């Protein structure tokens, strides 16, 4: 049962929301998921799409997202077989949320306030 804000039984803290927030607040995680919303991608393609992220950190985040059940490794077509990363059903549903967040950001975030990271640590 879900209660609406302001109604009896509504609590401002929700452990489900906290877990989702923890996943997305890992550095680079949301950007990796955003890349995969467009479709399956190889490691190098993900790396190229996200500036300033080291391969070591990308590898770790992909493992974290796999452990969370959002991303899965799949063998691509061709020989030799190449590993691709793709969203799971759970990841696809979260991708829809990320697209809404992107729409919000495009509307409300002042471009003058946006800075690209210069380091990964």
BALOBA-1460 file (C-alpha; in Angstrom, 3 decimals):
// residues 121
<rec num="1" residu="x" x="0.000" y="0.000" z="0.000"/>
<rec num="2" residu="x" x="1.357" y="3.401" z="-0.962"/>
<rec num="3" residu="x" x="0.332" y="6.558" z="0.822"/>
<rec num="4" residu="x" x="0.415" y="9.957" z="-0.806"/>
<rec num="5" residu="x" x="2.453" y="12.789" z="0.733"/>
<rec num="6" residu="x" x="0.415" y="14.525" z="3.399"/>
<rec num="7" residu="x" x="-1.984" y="11.619" z="3.894"/>
<rec num="8" residu="x" x="-2.253" y="9.580" z="7.060"/>
<rec num="9" residu="x" x="0.342" y="6.833" z="7.035"/>
<rec num="10" residu="x" x="2.756" y="8.632" z="4.713"/>
<rec num="11" residu="x" x="6.341" y="8.677" z="5.926"/>
<rec num="12" residu="x" x="9.021" y="10.846" z="4.345"/>
<rec num="13" residu="x" x="11.588" y="8.033" z="4.536"/>
<rec num="14" residu="x" x="11.151" y="5.066" z="2.240"/>
<rec num="15" residu="x" x="13.764" y="2.284" z="2.339"/>
<rec num="16" residu="x" x="12.972" y="1.280" z="-1.262"/>
<rec num="17" residu="x" x="13.648" y="4.818" z="-2.456"/>
<rec num="18" residu="x" x="16.854" y="4.866" z="-0.404"/>
<rec num="19" residu="x" x="18.144" y="1.693" z="-2.084"/>
<rec num="20" residu="x" x="17.318" y="3.056" z="-5.553"/>
<rec num="21" residu="x" x="19.037" y="6.315" z="-4.648"/>
<rec num="22" residu="x" x="22.136" y="4.454" z="-3.469"/>
<rec num="23" residu="x" x="22.400" y="2.627" z="-6.799"/>
<rec num="24" residu="x" x="22.043" y="5.784" z="-8.872"/>
<rec num="25" residu="x" x="24.298" y="7.868" z="-6.654"/>
<rec num="26" residu="x" x="27.338" y="5.713" z="-7.388"/>
<rec num="27" residu="x" x="29.620" y="7.847" z="-9.505"/>
<rec num="28" residu="x" x="29.026" y="7.268" z="-13.231"/>
<rec num="29" residu="x" x="26.295" y="4.631" z="-12.708"/>
<rec num="30" residu="x" x="23.433" y="6.733" z="-14.088"/>
<rec num="31" residu="x" x="25.524" y="7.753" z="-17.109"/>
<rec num="32" residu="x" x="26.375" y="4.125" z="-17.891"/>
<rec num="33" residu="x" x="22.700" y="3.204" z="-17.674"/>
<rec num="34" residu="x" x="21.837" y="6.172" z="-19.898"/>
<rec num="35" residu="x" x="24.248" y="4.876" z="-22.569"/>
<rec num="36" residu="x" x="22.658" y="1.421" z="-22.395"/>
<rec num="37" residu="x" x="19.133" y="2.832" z="-22.716"/>
<rec num="38" residu="x" x="20.030" y="3.304" z="-26.403"/>
<rec num="39" residu="x" x="20.802" y="-0.412" z="-26.721"/>
<rec num="40" residu="x" x="23.472" y="-3.016" z="-26.090"/>
<rec num="41" residu="x" x="27.036" y="-1.738" z="-26.249"/>
<rec num="42" residu="x" x="30.542" y="-3.107" z="-25.993"/>
<rec num="43" residu="x" x="32.922" y="-1.949" z="-23.275"/>
<rec num="44" residu="x" x="34.830" y="0.358" z="-25.617"/>
<rec num="45" residu="x" x="31.626" y="1.965" z="-26.870"/>
<rec num="46" residu="x" x="30.503" y="2.723" z="-23.327"/>
<rec num="47" residu="x" x="33.949" y="4.055" z="-22.471"/>
<rec num="48" residu="x" x="33.959" y="6.361" z="-25.507"/>
<rec num="49" residu="x" x="30.502" y="7.687" z="-24.660"/>
<rec num="50" residu="x" x="31.499" y="8.840" z="-21.158"/>
<rec num="51" residu="x" x="34.394" y="11.308" z="-21.088"/>
<rec num="52" residu="x" x="36.936" y="11.258" z="-18.249"/>
<rec num="53" residu="x" x="35.991" y="7.833" z="-16.890"/>
<rec num="54" residu="x" x="38.801" y="5.304" z="-16.519"/>
<rec num="55" residu="x" x="38.420" y="1.779" z="-17.867"/>
<rec num="56" residu="x" x="39.120" y="0.400" z="-14.394"/>
<rec num="57" residu="x" x="36.232" y="2.361" z="-12.897"/>
<rec num="58" residu="x" x="33.932" y="1.485" z="-15.815"/>
<rec num="59" residu="x" x="34.696" y="-2.195" z="-15.258"/>
<rec num="60" residu="x" x="33.869" y="-1.872" z="-11.553"/>
<rec num="61" residu="x" x="30.614" y="0.015" z="-12.186"/>
<rec num="62" residu="x" x="29.491" y="-2.552" z="-14.757"/>
<rec num="63" residu="x" x="30.096" y="-5.273" z="-12.157"/>
<rec num="64" residu="x" x="28.125" y="-3.250" z="-9.578"/>
<rec num="65" residu="x" x="25.232" y="-2.743" z="-12.004"/>
<rec num="66" residu="x" x="25.290" y="-6.454" z="-12.874"/>
<rec num="67" residu="x" x="25.156" y="-7.338" z="-9.175"/>
<rec num="68" residu="x" x="22.168" y="-4.986" z="-8.785"/>
<rec num="69" residu="x" x="20.394" y="-6.844" z="-11.602"/>
<rec num="70" residu="x" x="20.264" y="-3.821" z="-13.921"/>
<rec num="71" residu="x" x="22.844" y="-4.851" z="-16.528"/>
<rec num="72" residu="x" x="23.810" y="-8.186" z="-18.021"/>
<rec num="73" residu="x" x="26.702" y="-9.373" z="-20.133"/>
<rec num="74" residu="x" x="25.771" y="-10.999" z="-23.418"/>
<rec num="75" residu="x" x="27.795" y="-12.489" z="-26.233"/>
<rec num="76" residu="x" x="27.418" y="-10.491" z="-29.411"/>
<rec num="77" residu="x" x="27.217" y="-11.877" z="-32.926"/>
<rec num="78" residu="x" x="30.322" y="-12.691" z="-34.913"/>
<rec num="79" residu="x" x="33.611" y="-14.436" z="-34.446"/>
<rec num="80" residu="x" x="35.332" y="-14.049" z="-32.190"/>
<rec num="81" residu="x" x="32.317" y="-13.521" z="-29.972"/>
<rec num="82" residu="x" x="32.373" y="-10.126" z="-28.315"/>
<rec num="83" residu="x" x="30.926" y="-9.280" z="-24.958"/>
<rec num="84" residu="x" x="28.171" y="-6.690" z="-24.954"/>
<rec num="85" residu="x" x="26.384" y="-5.116" z="-22.043"/>
<rec num="86" residu="x" x="22.638" y="-4.610" z="-22.084"/>
<rec num="87" residu="x" x="19.901" y="-3.604" z="-19.704"/>
<rec num="88" residu="x" x="17.854" y="-6.287" z="-17.998"/>
<rec num="89" residu="x" x="14.083" y="-5.898" z="-17.655"/>
<rec num="90" residu="x" x="14.756" y="-4.194" z="-14.326"/>
<rec num="91" residu="x" x="17.281" y="-1.890" z="-16.011"/>
<rec num="92" residu="x" x="14.896" y="-1.043" z="-18.851"/>
<rec num="93" residu="x" x="12.270" y="0.115" z="-16.358"/>
<rec num="94" residu="x" x="14.853" y="2.245" z="-14.560"/>
<rec num="95" residu="x" x="15.922" y="3.593" z="-17.959"/>
<rec num="96" residu="x" x="12.462" y="5.086" z="-18.391"/>
<rec num="97" residu="x" x="12.943" y="6.935" z="-15.100"/>
<rec num="98" residu="x" x="16.349" y="8.195" z="-16.262"/>
<rec num="99" residu="x" x="14.834" y="9.524" z="-19.486"/>
<rec num="100" residu="x" x="12.283" y="11.463" z="-17.422"/>
<rec num="101" residu="x" x="15.120" y="12.811" z="-15.275"/>
<rec num="102" residu="x" x="16.909" y="13.846" z="-18.468"/>
<rec num="103" residu="x" x="13.809" y="15.707" z="-19.678"/>
<rec num="104" residu="x" x="13.600" y="17.487" z="-16.337"/>
<rec num="105" residu="x" x="17.298" y="18.416" z="-16.456"/>
<rec num="106" residu="x" x="17.037" y="19.810" z="-19.980"/>
<rec num="107" residu="x" x="14.180" y="22.015" z="-18.847"/>
<rec num="108" residu="x" x="15.449" y="23.171" z="-15.463"/>
<rec num="109" residu="x" x="19.248" y="22.905" z="-15.244"/>
<rec num="110" residu="x" x="20.999" y="26.111" z="-16.250"/>
<rec num="111" residu="x" x="23.706" y="25.265" z="-18.828"/>
<rec num="112" residu="x" x="25.955" y="27.834" z="-17.130"/>
<rec num="113" residu="x" x="25.955" y="25.614" z="-14.020"/>
<rec num="114" residu="x" x="27.018" y="22.442" z="-15.847"/>
<rec num="115" residu="x" x="30.648" y="21.367" z="-15.523"/>
<rec num="116" residu="x" x="32.218" y="18.259" z="-16.981"/>
<rec num="117" residu="x" x="34.347" y="16.355" z="-14.470"/>
<rec num="118" residu="x" x="38.087" y="16.648" z="-14.970"/>
<rec num="119" residu="x" x="39.129" y="13.698" z="-12.798"/>
<rec num="120" residu="x" x="37.635" y="10.373" z="-11.838"/>
<rec num="121" residu="x" x="38.814" y="9.972" z="-8.265"/>
